[in-house]
Amino acid sequence: LKFGKIGNNVVFQVYGRDDNLFGRFLKRAFDLVSSFILIFLLSPVFILVSLCLIVSSKGPIIFKQKRYGIDCKPFTIYKFRTMNVLENEGEIIQATKNDYRVTKFGSFLRKYSIDELPQLFNVFEGTMSLVGPRPHAIQHNEYYRNIIEGYTQRHSFKPGMTGLAQINGFRGETREIAQMERRIKDDLKYINEWNFFLDIKILFQTIFKISSENAF
């Protein structure tokens, strides 16, 4: 907890982080170069998954959904389609174990986070980062921001493909409010403690935790 003075008044910094132009430039440069290289190297995977989606089920290859990014500005997130329905408006229900909406191939993609790979294009275009708070569906944002303290502070940072909460096991379905509160706690900790080497650490840990029993 940091504090300072404005005139004769003592002020406390509850949320936020020290930031600088070089830090933002370094993070963006790393995202841009890394996403370009990964898109190139993983292009065979993109082609193979696309062909399997065409053969295995009806619907588009890429699922697009509006989400909030930095400063709560909406952007379109990209994923490989894993369901036999496309939920973009109204009530959006999180996927659960044995969810009838998830295709067999989609279940495989979700288990190993392969469905998230198209977000490399989000990173390349600058709407996402490799590391940051995971962006939630807009409907879920509107719900949780009214019941979890500090929730909207996560939008002071660019959303990421992976984050501190994810390597700590908080990804996938959140059955209870306490699970989302724990995820937000890690998001805010990441924002307050961010440095370039923390991003590298999270990326390496993500590789070893790419499969999740909580991803349906």
PyMOL commands that set and color helices and strands:
alter all, ss='L'
color gray80, all
select helices_A, chain A and resi 21-41+43-56+70-72+104-111+114-116+119-125+138-144+151-156+164-167+177-193+196-208
alter helices_A, ss='H'
color red, helices_A
select strands_A, chain A and resi 2-6+9-13+62-68+74-80+129-131+160-162
alter strands_A, ss='S'
color yellow, strands_A
deselect
rebuild
show_as cartoon
